Amino acid sequence: MRNLMKIMVVGTLISSPYSMLLAEDAADLHAGHEGHGTQSGHSGHAAMDEQGRRFYGMEHSLTDEQIAELKQRIEQYRHVPDQKIAESMERMGSSYEWYISDSELQGDAGVLVVAHGFRDVGDRIFRERLSKVSTSYPTALGLGMSMTMSDHLQYAVDDLQAAGAERIVVVPVVSNSHNSLMRQWNYIFGRSDEPSYATVPQVTTDADLVFAPTPENHPLFAEVLLDYALEISDEPAKEFVLVVAHGPESAEDNLITLDILSDYAAYIQKNGRFADTGIASLQDDAPAQVRQANVKAMREEVQAAQAAGYRVLVVTSLIGARVVQAELRRALRGLDYTFNAKGIAQHDNFIRWIEVSVDEALAASGD
């Protein structure tokens, strides 16, 4: 039997948007699935398709015990009928592994990038943009919320170890570490004892897992937000920039998120020479009364800036570019503002951050 993984944490560690799963019109996150193929993977577990994906197109299924756990841990689910939860999980699409390096590439260091996912087309673009990493190190993606399964992450680790990796850098693609998705990953990789969603098997491996930090307060991400503000700016000295986050569910996590946003806002104001900046956390997955209060405060902030004579610009710290942006537009309906709806993942700095994180994590662990 393999030992539970040895973990080295390097540094400090986009919230969990399951609110969209309860919407009647929620789209499949990974539309256009072809189903499983027959190609064997490194580790000989579940078959890969012809592109190196395991479980791509697999529908989620929930046991009664998992539904009970989700209701216990996710406040939004507590009064939702079981069938509704099951239907929402089906609309999520797969949590799947995508081995993206050439099968001939071997190396003693591997890379596992874990992310919520960017829908079918976005996942493909993301894979292509990681070519520098995937040609340098055996590399796999672990995509999906991991709410009720962890097999895709176990297979990713196994494939990397089969490619020779004795150390694996895990890169968590979330805006900061203070949210339920990051906590579920921490549980799956044995860094905590309590899941934030359903109880699933924890990953085991003989390789050393080296965790890269999440990008909170990273200068590369601050540069992204400044660029996005300047893209929609006409005259910075007469403009107010509102920086908005998706926001976590809990009040404690939200205070930390607001501190991070404050640093971003200060950077934008100083380096963009804007008249003023503000911050807001939507907390899109929090109870309705919390979200409503945040929307009210955000609208009042925009109105106050307009009353002061400023043109209002809105940018977000969201990793992706869909779903929550639409929610934000609805929240600000009727107000006069200019919105840059791009997600951070669309900027070149996003891939640069992943590359830098891998290099720094390996250097810190003795590469």
C-alpha positions as CSV (number, residue, x, y, z in Angstrom):
1,M,0.0,0.0,0.0
2,R,1.3,3.4,-0.9
3,N,2.0,5.9,1.9
4,L,-0.1,9.0,2.2
5,M,1.7,11.7,0.2
6,K,4.6,13.7,1.6
7,I,3.7,17.4,1.3
8,M,5.9,20.5,1.2
9,V,4.1,23.8,1.2
10,V,5.7,26.7,-0.6
11,G,4.3,30.1,0.1
12,T,0.8,30.8,1.2
13,L,-2.2,29.6,-0.4
14,I,-12.0,32.1,-8.0
15,S,-14.3,31.2,-5.2
16,S,-16.7,28.3,-5.7
17,P,-19.5,29.5,-8.0
18,Y,-22.0,26.8,-7.3
19,S,-24.8,29.4,-7.1
20,M,-24.9,29.2,-10.9
21,L,-25.8,25.5,-10.5
22,L,-29.1,26.3,-9.0
23,A,-30.1,28.6,-11.9
24,E,-32.7,27.1,-14.2
25,D,-30.8,28.2,-17.2
26,A,-27.3,27.1,-16.0
27,A,-25.3,25.9,-19.0
28,D,-23.3,22.7,-19.1
29,L,-19.8,23.7,-18.2
30,H,-18.3,21.3,-20.6
31,A,-20.7,21.1,-23.6
32,G,-20.0,19.0,-26.6
33,H,-18.5,15.9,-24.8
34,E,-17.6,13.0,-27.1
35,G,-17.4,10.5,-24.3
36,H,-14.6,8.1,-23.3
37,G,-12.0,6.8,-25.7
38,T,-9.8,3.7,-25.5
39,Q,-6.3,5.0,-25.4
40,S,-4.3,3.6,-22.4
41,G,-2.8,6.1,-20.0
42,H,0.5,6.0,-18.1
43,S,-0.9,4.4,-15.0
44,G,-3.3,2.0,-16.7
45,H,-6.4,3.2,-14.8
46,A,-9.6,4.6,-16.4
47,A,-9.1,4.9,-20.2
48,M,-8.0,8.2,-21.7
49,D,-9.7,9.5,-24.8
50,E,-7.6,10.3,-27.9
51,Q,-6.7,13.7,-26.4
52,G,-5.5,12.4,-23.1
53,R,-8.6,13.0,-21.0
54,R,-10.1,10.7,-18.3
55,F,-13.8,11.0,-17.4
56,Y,-14.4,13.7,-20.0
57,G,-18.1,13.7,-20.6
58,M,-19.0,11.7,-17.5
59,E,-22.2,12.7,-15.8
60,H,-22.2,13.2,-12.0
61,S,-24.2,10.9,-9.9
62,L,-25.0,11.5,-6.3
63,T,-25.7,9.0,-3.4
64,D,-28.2,9.9,-0.7
65,E,-25.3,10.3,1.6
66,Q,-23.5,12.8,-0.6
67,I,-26.7,14.9,-1.0
68,A,-27.0,14.9,2.8
69,E,-23.4,16.1,3.1
70,L,-23.8,18.8,0.5
71,K,-26.9,20.1,2.3
72,Q,-25.0,20.1,5.6
73,R,-22.0,22.0,4.3
74,I,-23.5,24.3,1.7
75,E,-26.1,26.7,3.1
76,Q,-27.6,27.4,-0.3
77,Y,-28.5,23.7,-0.7
78,R,-30.2,23.2,2.7
79,H,-33.7,23.8,1.6
80,V,-33.4,22.6,-2.0
81,P,-35.1,19.4,-3.0
82,D,-32.8,16.4,-3.5
83,Q,-33.8,16.1,-7.2
84,K,-32.9,19.7,-7.8
85,I,-29.5,19.2,-6.4
86,A,-29.0,16.1,-8.6
87,E,-30.1,18.1,-11.6
88,S,-27.7,20.9,-10.8
89,M,-24.8,18.5,-10.5
90,E,-25.6,17.0,-13.9
91,R,-25.4,20.5,-15.4
92,M,-21.9,21.0,-14.0
93,G,-20.2,18.8,-16.5
94,S,-17.3,16.5,-15.7
95,S,-14.6,16.8,-13.1
96,Y,-11.9,15.2,-15.3
97,E,-8.2,14.8,-15.8
98,W,-6.4,15.9,-18.9
99,Y,-2.8,14.7,-19.4
100,I,-1.4,17.4,-21.7
101,S,2.3,16.5,-22.2
102,D,3.6,14.2,-24.9
103,S,3.4,10.6,-23.7
104,E,7.2,10.3,-24.4
105,L,8.2,13.2,-22.1
106,Q,9.8,12.0,-18.8
107,G,11.1,14.0,-15.9
108,D,11.6,13.9,-12.2
109,A,9.5,17.0,-11.7
110,G,5.8,17.2,-12.8
111,V,3.1,19.8,-12.8
112,L,-0.6,19.4,-11.8
113,V,-2.7,22.5,-12.5
114,V,-6.1,22.2,-10.7
115,A,-8.9,24.6,-11.7
116,H,-12.7,24.9,-11.7
117,G,-12.6,24.8,-15.5
118,F,-13.4,27.2,-18.3
119,R,-16.0,25.3,-20.2
120,D,-15.2,23.1,-23.2
121,V,-13.7,25.8,-25.6
122,G,-12.0,27.5,-22.7
123,D,-10.4,24.3,-21.4
124,R,-9.0,23.7,-24.9
125,I,-7.5,27.2,-25.1
126,F,-6.1,26.9,-21.6
127,R,-4.4,23.6,-22.5
128,E,-2.8,25.2,-25.6
129,R,-1.6,28.2,-23.6
130,L,0.3,25.9,-21.2
131,S,2.5,24.6,-24.0
132,K,5.7,26.0,-22.4
133,V,5.0,24.2,-19.1
134,S,3.8,21.0,-20.7
135,T,6.8,20.6,-23.0
136,S,9.2,21.3,-20.1
137,Y,7.6,19.0,-17.5
138,P,5.2,16.2,-17.5
139,T,1.9,18.1,-17.0
140,A,-1.7,17.3,-16.2
141,L,-4.8,19.3,-15.6
142,G,-7.4,18.5,-12.9
143,L,-10.5,20.3,-14.0
144,G,-13.9,20.6,-12.1
145,M,-15.3,21.5,-8.7
146,S,-14.3,18.2,-7.2
147,M,-17.5,18.4,-5.1
148,T,-18.3,14.7,-5.1
149,M,-15.3,13.0,-6.6
150,S,-11.5,12.9,-6.5
151,D,-10.6,10.1,-8.9
152,H,-9.6,12.6,-11.6
153,L,-6.9,14.1,-9.3
154,Q,-5.6,10.7,-8.2
155,Y,-5.2,9.6,-11.9
156,A,-3.4,12.9,-12.6
157,V,-0.9,12.3,-9.8
158,D,-0.5,8.7,-10.9
159,D,0.1,9.7,-14.5
160,L,2.7,12.2,-13.5
161,Q,4.5,9.7,-11.3
162,A,4.4,7.1,-14.1
163,A,6.2,9.8,-16.3
164,G,9.0,9.8,-13.7
165,A,7.9,12.7,-11.5
166,E,9.3,12.3,-7.9
167,R,8.1,15.9,-7.1
168,I,4.8,17.3,-8.4
169,V,4.0,21.0,-8.2
170,V,0.3,21.5,-7.6
171,V,-0.9,24.9,-9.0
172,P,-4.3,25.9,-7.6
173,V,-6.1,28.2,-10.0
174,V,-8.3,30.2,-7.7
175,S,-8.2,33.9,-6.9
176,N,-7.2,33.3,-3.3
177,S,-7.1,30.4,-0.8
178,H,-10.0,31.6,1.4
179,N,-12.9,29.7,-0.2
180,S,-14.6,26.4,-0.2
181,L,-13.1,25.1,-3.5
182,M,-9.6,25.6,-2.1
183,R,-10.6,23.8,1.1
184,Q,-11.9,20.8,-0.8
185,W,-8.7,20.5,-2.7
186,N,-6.7,20.8,0.5
187,Y,-8.8,17.9,1.9
188,I,-8.4,15.8,-1.2
189,F,-4.6,16.3,-1.1
190,G,-4.4,15.5,2.6
191,R,-3.6,19.0,3.8
192,S,-6.8,19.1,6.0
193,D,-9.0,16.6,7.6
194,E,-12.4,18.1,6.7
195,P,-14.0,18.4,3.3
196,S,-15.9,21.5,2.3
197,Y,-18.2,19.5,0.0
198,A,-18.7,15.7,0.0
199,T,-16.3,13.3,1.6
200,V,-14.3,11.7,-1.1
201,P,-11.1,9.5,-1.2
202,Q,-7.9,11.5,-0.5
203,V,-5.0,11.3,-3.0
204,T,-2.1,9.0,-2.2
205,T,1.3,9.0,-3.8
206,D,4.9,8.3,-3.3
207,A,5.9,11.6,-4.9
208,D,6.4,14.8,-3.0
209,L,3.6,17.3,-3.6
210,V,4.8,20.9,-3.7
211,F,2.0,23.4,-3.5
212,A,2.4,26.7,-5.3
213,P,0.7,29.7,-3.7
214,T,-2.5,31.1,-5.0
215,P,-2.2,34.5,-6.6
216,E,-3.6,36.8,-3.9
217,N,-1.7,40.1,-3.9
218,H,0.5,38.9,-6.7
219,P,2.0,41.8,-8.7
220,L,1.2,40.0,-12.0
221,F,-2.5,40.0,-11.2
222,A,-2.4,43.6,-10.0
223,E,-0.9,44.5,-13.4
224,V,-3.8,42.6,-15.1
225,L,-6.5,44.7,-13.3
226,L,-4.6,47.9,-14.0
227,D,-4.5,47.0,-17.7
228,Y,-8.2,46.1,-17.8
229,A,-9.0,49.5,-16.2
230,L,-6.9,51.4,-18.6
231,E,-8.5,49.5,-21.6
232,I,-11.8,51.2,-20.8
233,S,-10.4,54.5,-19.5
234,D,-10.7,57.9,-21.3
235,E,-9.3,60.3,-18.7
236,P,-8.1,58.6,-15.5
237,A,-7.9,61.8,-13.5
238,K,-11.7,62.1,-13.8
239,E,-12.5,58.4,-13.3
240,F,-13.5,56.1,-10.4
241,V,-12.5,52.4,-10.7
242,L,-14.6,49.8,-8.8
243,V,-12.8,46.4,-8.3
244,V,-15.3,43.6,-7.7
245,A,-14.7,40.0,-6.6
246,H,-17.0,37.0,-6.7
247,G,-16.5,36.7,-3.0
248,P,-16.6,33.7,-0.7
249,E,-19.6,32.5,1.3
250,S,-18.4,33.2,4.9
251,A,-18.0,36.6,6.5
252,E,-14.6,35.8,7.8
253,D,-13.3,34.8,4.3
254,N,-14.9,37.9,2.8
255,L,-13.0,40.2,5.1
256,I,-9.7,38.7,3.8
257,T,-11.0,39.0,0.3
258,L,-11.7,42.7,0.8
259,D,-8.2,43.3,2.1
260,I,-6.8,41.7,-1.0
261,L,-9.1,43.9,-3.2
262,S,-7.9,47.0,-1.3
263,D,-4.3,46.3,-2.2
264,Y,-5.3,45.8,-5.9
265,A,-7.3,49.1,-5.8
266,A,-4.4,51.0,-4.3
267,Y,-2.1,49.7,-7.0
268,I,-4.6,50.7,-9.7
269,Q,-5.1,54.2,-8.3
270,K,-1.4,54.9,-7.9
271,N,-0.1,53.4,-11.2
272,G,-3.1,54.4,-13.3
273,R,-3.4,57.9,-11.8
274,F,-7.1,57.4,-11.3
275,A,-9.1,59.9,-9.3
276,D,-10.4,57.3,-6.9
277,T,-11.0,53.6,-6.5
278,G,-13.5,51.4,-4.5
279,I,-13.9,47.7,-3.8
280,A,-16.9,45.3,-3.6
281,S,-17.4,41.6,-3.0
282,L,-20.6,40.2,-4.5
283,Q,-20.6,37.0,-2.4
284,D,-22.6,35.4,-5.1
285,D,-22.9,32.0,-3.2
286,A,-23.8,33.5,0.2
287,P,-27.3,33.5,1.6
288,A,-29.7,35.8,-0.3
289,Q,-29.8,38.5,2.4
290,V,-26.0,38.7,2.4
291,R,-25.8,39.0,-1.3
292,Q,-28.6,41.6,-1.4
293,A,-26.8,43.7,1.1
294,N,-23.6,43.6,-0.9
295,V,-25.5,44.6,-4.1
296,K,-27.1,47.5,-2.3
297,A,-23.7,48.7,-1.0
298,M,-22.1,48.3,-4.4
299,R,-24.9,50.3,-6.1
300,E,-24.6,53.0,-3.5
301,E,-20.8,53.2,-4.1
302,V,-21.3,53.6,-7.9
303,Q,-24.0,56.3,-7.3
304,A,-21.8,58.2,-4.9
305,A,-18.9,58.2,-7.4
306,Q,-21.3,59.5,-10.1
307,A,-22.6,62.2,-7.7
308,A,-19.0,63.3,-7.2
309,G,-18.6,63.8,-10.9
310,Y,-16.6,60.8,-11.8
311,R,-17.0,58.4,-14.7
312,V,-17.3,54.9,-13.2
313,L,-15.2,52.0,-14.5
314,V,-15.8,48.4,-13.2
315,V,-13.2,45.6,-13.4
316,T,-13.3,42.2,-11.6
317,S,-10.8,39.8,-10.0
318,L,-12.6,36.9,-11.6
319,I,-10.4,34.2,-13.1
320,G,-13.0,33.3,-15.8
321,A,-15.0,35.5,-18.1
322,R,-18.5,34.1,-17.8
323,V,-21.5,33.5,-15.4
324,V,-20.6,35.9,-12.6
325,Q,-20.1,38.8,-15.0
326,A,-23.7,38.4,-16.1
327,E,-24.8,38.4,-12.4
328,L,-22.8,41.6,-11.9
329,R,-24.5,43.3,-14.9
330,R,-27.9,42.4,-13.4
331,A,-26.8,43.8,-10.0
332,L,-25.8,47.1,-11.5
333,R,-28.7,47.4,-14.0
334,G,-29.9,50.9,-14.5
335,L,-26.6,52.6,-13.4
336,D,-24.2,54.4,-15.7
337,Y,-20.8,52.7,-15.7
338,T,-18.3,51.1,-18.1
339,F,-17.5,47.4,-17.6
340,N,-14.5,45.4,-18.6
341,A,-15.8,41.9,-18.4
342,K,-12.6,40.1,-19.2
343,G,-11.4,37.4,-16.8
344,I,-7.8,37.3,-15.5
345,A,-7.3,34.0,-17.4
346,Q,-7.5,36.0,-20.7
347,H,-4.4,38.0,-19.9
348,D,-0.9,36.9,-20.8
349,N,0.1,37.4,-17.1
350,F,-2.1,34.5,-16.1
351,I,0.0,31.9,-17.9
352,R,3.1,33.8,-16.8
353,W,2.0,33.5,-13.2
354,I,1.6,29.7,-13.6
355,E,5.1,29.4,-15.2
356,V,6.7,31.6,-12.5
357,S,4.9,29.7,-9.8
358,V,6.2,26.3,-11.1
359,D,9.8,27.6,-11.3
360,E,9.7,29.2,-7.9
361,A,8.1,26.2,-6.2
362,L,10.7,23.8,-7.6
363,A,13.5,26.2,-6.7
364,A,12.2,26.5,-3.1
365,S,11.9,22.7,-2.8
366,G,15.5,22.2,-3.9
367,D,15.5,21.9,-7.7
